[in-house]
């Protein structure tokens, strides 16, 4: 009962604070210098996918606030909601999407960064800082163009608990912390939402070049499970988990990419339930005219 009341309160406050413009960063990769991950295994994420506990009206899709004070409230509400076991189903997806939009807004308005982060409560400030900086790093790697991608198709991701199991199984088999596999999956294709070949020729949910897949892959390059195992095998062959930063740089030769993947992974390593929020992040494409949401069904 308390969880339902708390969720309803969060939804009510968010509905009042949502403004009329949305800002965002790229769905692709990018990053910088990063700490080396420790090799010990981490706790697995807890998952839940029950019915929505409330029908409180809200903007759908959510909208990031257009001024710093309101953005602070949205970040607090979203970060708390995705960790609340009483928030499930459509509500969890909505708060995860809102969480993403707040950090994309902050990346687009870097002059707000210090003010917004300083105003956050101490229990989420470190997480919010990691999310904000990773989003900004990834945004900085994108050169906007005038057109939307013509070779992409956007699909629903595999179920939350199925992906969590694939990450955990690959950790057991190859010793790569599950959170790093989840973070790569998030950055590369928003956990399998993007289907299609990249401009460089990479394919599948973990974005392998065909020659690399031929060496490290087994099964179907478009299978989440097979691609996650191949990513773990590739990272292990390149020094992970002892030298996670070096292995990530071999995966994508951008220090911004390494920083961003590490930031998201370490957030999940410190708090496995953060995975629930990242699972709700959607595909946005940065163009010269602004950010465009590519919904499920795009490219069909």
Secondary structure by P-SEA (a helix, b strand, c coil): caaaaaaaaaaaaaaaaccccccccccccccccccccccbbbbcbbbbbccccccccccccccccccaaaaaaaaaaaaaaaacccccaaaaaaaaaaaaaaaaaaaacccaaaaaaaacccccaaaaaaaaaaaaaaaaaccccccccccbbbbbcccaaaaaaaaaaaaaaccccaaaaaaaaaaccccccccccccccccccccccaaaaacccccccccaaaaaaaaaaaaaaacccccaaaaaaaacccaaaaaaaaaaaaaaaacccaaaaaaabbbbbbcccccccccccccc
